[in-house]
Amino acid sequence: MTRFAVPCGIVVFCLVAYWLSTQFDRVPPILLRGMQPADFPQMVLLLIMALSVLVMIFDKPIQHEPMGVNVWTSLGLFVVFALLAQVDMFLGLGVFAGALAFAWGERRILGAGLVAIVSPTLIFLLFDMVFRIRFPRGLLTNLWYG
């Protein structure tokens, strides 16, 4: 029975977040340059809920080992990301991606550096050019936006 607690909690959280996203203002069609503000979060929430239901159906219960140092390092990197995102979201994504790759075992500086540069750049270009959603202004994003 306890194996259903976490997926059910995730579904409830997603339902609340979905309801909150219905409160977003709608952009008039004449001004729309892509998706409505609520569309992307709602798609992600529906995907998370579907995956949680699949976990409840197909995942077999197993005994987990205690959380290792990588888990705590990853959680600490979320805090670093949150702090750096206040300066610049793109900078926060880059540091987070590179440090996370290093924490998970990538020991080549070039490999971690590529992850730190390529991943955030692709995310930035996807949101900026495909979804037409602008990142908040910061040190690096001001260079792109002018």
N, C-alpha and C positions, 0 to 999 in steps of 0.2 A: 504493500500500500504506500510506503514512503517513496517509492520510485516514481509515483505520480505527482508528488508534491511540487517538485521543481518545475516540471513542464506545465502543470496547472497554474502555478504562480506566474510563470512567464506569459501564459495566455491571458491571465487576468490583467497583468501589467500592460500587455499589448492592447487589450480591449480598452483600457482606460486611456492609453496614449492615442489610440485611434479616435476615441470620442473627443479628446482634446484637439486633435488635428482637424476635426470637423468645424471647430470654432475659428479657424483661420479665415481671414478676409479673402474674398474671391477677387481676382483681377478681371476687369472688364475685357471682353473678347478683343476689343480694338487695341488694347494695350498688351495683350498676352504675347510673349515672345518664347513660348515653350509650354511647360506644364504649369498647372495651377500650383500655388504654394503647398497645398495639402497632398497633392498626388504622390510625390516621391516617398514621403514618410509613410503614407498609407500602404503603398506597394511593399515597402520593406517590412512593415508590421504584419501584413498578411502573410508574407513569406516566413517570417519568424514564427507566427502562430501555426502555419502548416507544418513546419519542421518540428515544432514542439509536439504536435499531435502525432506525427510519425515516430518520434522518439518514444512516446507513451505506448504506441502500438507495437513497434518492432524491436525496441531496445531491451535486451535481456539484462536483468540485474546482475551486477558483479561487485565484488569487494574492491574498493579503491584503496590505494596506498595513500599515506599522508602527503599533503601538498609539499612539493620540493621548493628549492630556492628559486627556480625559474619562474614559478607562479608568483612569488612575492616580488621578484624583480620586475615582472611584467606589470603587476599592479602598481608598483612604484613608478614605472614609466608612464602610466596613465596620469599620475599626478604631475609628472614633469611635462607631459603634453598639455595638460590643462593650464599650467602656468605659462608655458611658451606660447600657447594659442592666444593669450592675452596680448602678446607682443605682435605675433603674426601667425596665422593659422598654417600657412605653408611651411614656415620655419618649424613649427611644432610637429607637423606631419613628418618632415624630413628627419628631425632628431629622433622622434619616436620610432620611425621605421628602421633607421640605421642602428639605434641602440637595441631595439628588439631583435633584429637579425643577429647582432653580436651576442646578446643574452641567450639566444637559442642555439648558439654553437658556431656561427659563422666567424671564423678566425682570420680570414683574409680581409685586410683593410679595404682593398679595392672592391671586393664583393659587397661588404657592408656599405661602403660609400655609394656604390651603384644602386643598392636598394634604397638608400637615404635620398638619392636624387631622382631616380627613375620612377619609383612608386608615387611619391607626392606630385611629381610633374604630370604623370598620366591621370591621376585623380583630379588635379587642378584643371587640366585640359578637357577632361570628360565633363566636368561640371560647368566649366566656363564656355566651351564651344559647342558641346552637344546638348546639354540640358539648359544652357544659357542661365545658369545660376551663378551669381558672383560671390566670391569669397569676401569676408569682411576685410576692410583695408588694414594694412599693416606695413611693416618695413619692406618686405619683398613684394607683396601684392601691389603696392603703390608703384613699383617699377613697371609692372605689367599694365596696370590700369591707367597709368600716367598722372 
